[in-house]
Amino acid sequence: MFAIPHSIILSDCQTGAEVDGEIVLLDPALAKKSIDFAWWSDSSLANANLAGEEDRHWNWAAVVQKWRYKTYAECLALRTPDKAVQAAVIGLANGSSLLEKGQGCVIVERLATAPWNRESLVDEPRFRGSGTGLLLHLVCLSYQLGLGGRLSLFSFPTRDAIKFYENRGFVKTGETQDDMIHYELAEGKALRWLEQKGLR
Amino acid sequence: MATPKKKRDGDPVGVIGGCEIPAHLLRDLPENGSIQDPLDKQILRLINLHPHLSLKFRGAKLSDMDPPTKKLLLEDIQEALAIKPFRKSKI
């Protein structure tokens, strides 16, 4: 038996130092305390324009409660040593690949980084790597479940998002939902990403 | 003293998903209810995600197994699926 990677190395944007982020199970209590009550009331956002943030009204505690007992759902948070949640994700392991018909994948139900880590909101983000790290963690989960690392997600087509996904080999499948574009990472590209990160 | 690394901007991955997932992007698989034990969850997920395994491991009854036996079962399943260990524990 072997374990899936349980921590993510983050980059402190102020000092450049590396910080260990711990991946923990996200339950409704943690979601309520450290996301719903914490993220959008942070002092760093005092002068930020939050109107364009799609997740501003997400109720993480309610969403986690909905998914937490489903067999294929994985509700996770990334915490720094000060116990602050830097990012959170819900992945579903019963996804169906569009690129590789008949194959399964992990689909991202939702993922968000803490608003103080978004360069679109704050002049000085705190950490880099939290969202990308959780995404890569889901690729690991997909691999560990025999799904080849395949990953599927819906994203708004911002310039940064398009560049990020294309650089890693994600492919647009043509599906759309609520103005979001569906991307999929096929097995070959997923395994290459894992190899690039020294995970396999 | 270590040389500080160059300052970098925030994460390029901000928000993903949160929309309704179309039914055809999800597989209709058995649900096992609330499973507390992580080992049970991993084994059940693997068997449900790979139906051809259910025949090979049809004698497996988790409730009759102790943790070491479950770990052996998991190793057998991973070997059957050619899943190899990760090389490190940090991303």
Chai-1 contact restraints between the chains, C-beta under 6 A:
chainA,res_idxA,chainB,res_idxB,connection_type,confidence,min_distance_angstrom,max_distance_angstrom,comment,restraint_id
A,M1,B,K71,contact,1.0,0.0,6.0,A-B,restraint_1
A,M1,B,L74,contact,1.0,0.0,6.0,A-B,restraint_2
A,M1,B,E75,contact,1.0,0.0,6.0,A-B,restraint_3
A,F2,B,P85,contact,1.0,0.0,6.0,A-B,restraint_4
A,P5,B,F86,contact,1.0,0.0,6.0,A-B,restraint_5
A,P5,B,S89,contact,1.0,0.0,6.0,A-B,restraint_6
A,P5,B,K90,contact,1.0,0.0,6.0,A-B,restraint_7
A,P5,B,I91,contact,1.0,0.0,6.0,A-B,restraint_8
A,S7,B,K90,contact,1.0,0.0,6.0,A-B,restraint_9
A,I8,B,I91,contact,1.0,0.0,6.0,A-B,restraint_10
A,I9,B,K90,contact,1.0,0.0,6.0,A-B,restraint_11
A,S11,B,R8,contact,1.0,0.0,6.0,A-B,restraint_12
A,C13,B,R8,contact,1.0,0.0,6.0,A-B,restraint_13
A,T15,B,P4,contact,1.0,0.0,6.0,A-B,restraint_14
A,G16,B,P4,contact,1.0,0.0,6.0,A-B,restraint_15
A,G16,B,K5,contact,1.0,0.0,6.0,A-B,restraint_16
A,E54,B,V15,contact,1.0,0.0,6.0,A-B,restraint_17
A,D55,B,V15,contact,1.0,0.0,6.0,A-B,restraint_18
A,Y69,B,S34,contact,1.0,0.0,6.0,A-B,restraint_19
A,T71,B,E31,contact,1.0,0.0,6.0,A-B,restraint_20
A,T71,B,N32,contact,1.0,0.0,6.0,A-B,restraint_21
A,N94,B,L26,contact,1.0,0.0,6.0,A-B,restraint_22
A,N94,B,R27,contact,1.0,0.0,6.0,A-B,restraint_23
A,N94,B,L29,contact,1.0,0.0,6.0,A-B,restraint_24
A,S96,B,L25,contact,1.0,0.0,6.0,A-B,restraint_25
A,S96,B,R27,contact,1.0,0.0,6.0,A-B,restraint_26
A,G104,B,L49,contact,1.0,0.0,6.0,A-B,restraint_27
A,V108,B,I16,contact,1.0,0.0,6.0,A-B,restraint_28
A,V108,B,G17,contact,1.0,0.0,6.0,A-B,restraint_29
A,E109,B,G17,contact,1.0,0.0,6.0,A-B,restraint_30
A,R110,B,G17,contact,1.0,0.0,6.0,A-B,restraint_31
A,R110,B,G18,contact,1.0,0.0,6.0,A-B,restraint_32
A,L111,B,I16,contact,1.0,0.0,6.0,A-B,restraint_33
A,A112,B,V15,contact,1.0,0.0,6.0,A-B,restraint_34
A,T113,B,D11,contact,1.0,0.0,6.0,A-B,restraint_35
A,T113,B,G14,contact,1.0,0.0,6.0,A-B,restraint_36
A,N117,B,G10,contact,1.0,0.0,6.0,A-B,restraint_37
A,N117,B,D11,contact,1.0,0.0,6.0,A-B,restraint_38
A,R118,B,G10,contact,1.0,0.0,6.0,A-B,restraint_39
A,R118,B,G14,contact,1.0,0.0,6.0,A-B,restraint_40
A,E119,B,D9,contact,1.0,0.0,6.0,A-B,restraint_41
A,E119,B,G10,contact,1.0,0.0,6.0,A-B,restraint_42
A,P125,B,G10,contact,1.0,0.0,6.0,A-B,restraint_43
A,R128,B,R8,contact,1.0,0.0,6.0,A-B,restraint_44
A,R128,B,G10,contact,1.0,0.0,6.0,A-B,restraint_45
A,R128,B,D11,contact,1.0,0.0,6.0,A-B,restraint_46
A,S130,B,D11,contact,1.0,0.0,6.0,A-B,restraint_47
A,G131,B,D11,contact,1.0,0.0,6.0,A-B,restraint_48
A,G131,B,V13,contact,1.0,0.0,6.0,A-B,restraint_49
A,T132,B,D11,contact,1.0,0.0,6.0,A-B,restraint_50
A,T132,B,V13,contact,1.0,0.0,6.0,A-B,restraint_51
A,G133,B,I91,contact,1.0,0.0,6.0,A-B,restraint_52
A,L135,B,V13,contact,1.0,0.0,6.0,A-B,restraint_53
A,L136,B,I91,contact,1.0,0.0,6.0,A-B,restraint_54
A,L145,B,R45,contact,1.0,0.0,6.0,A-B,restraint_55
A,L145,B,L49,contact,1.0,0.0,6.0,A-B,restraint_56
A,G146,B,H50,contact,1.0,0.0,6.0,A-B,restraint_57
A,G146,B,L81,contact,1.0,0.0,6.0,A-B,restraint_58
A,G146,B,I83,contact,1.0,0.0,6.0,A-B,restraint_59
A,L153,B,I16,contact,1.0,0.0,6.0,A-B,restraint_60
A,L153,B,G17,contact,1.0,0.0,6.0,A-B,restraint_61
A,F154,B,G17,contact,1.0,0.0,6.0,A-B,restraint_62
A,F154,B,C19,contact,1.0,0.0,6.0,A-B,restraint_63
A,S155,B,I16,contact,1.0,0.0,6.0,A-B,restraint_64
A,D160,B,P12,contact,1.0,0.0,6.0,A-B,restraint_65
A,F164,B,P12,contact,1.0,0.0,6.0,A-B,restraint_66
A,Q177,B,C19,contact,1.0,0.0,6.0,A-B,restraint_67
A,D178,B,C19,contact,1.0,0.0,6.0,A-B,restraint_68
A,M180,B,C19,contact,1.0,0.0,6.0,A-B,restraint_69
A,G198,B,R87,contact,1.0,0.0,6.0,A-B,restraint_70
A,L199,B,F86,contact,1.0,0.0,6.0,A-B,restraint_71
A,L199,B,R87,contact,1.0,0.0,6.0,A-B,restraint_72
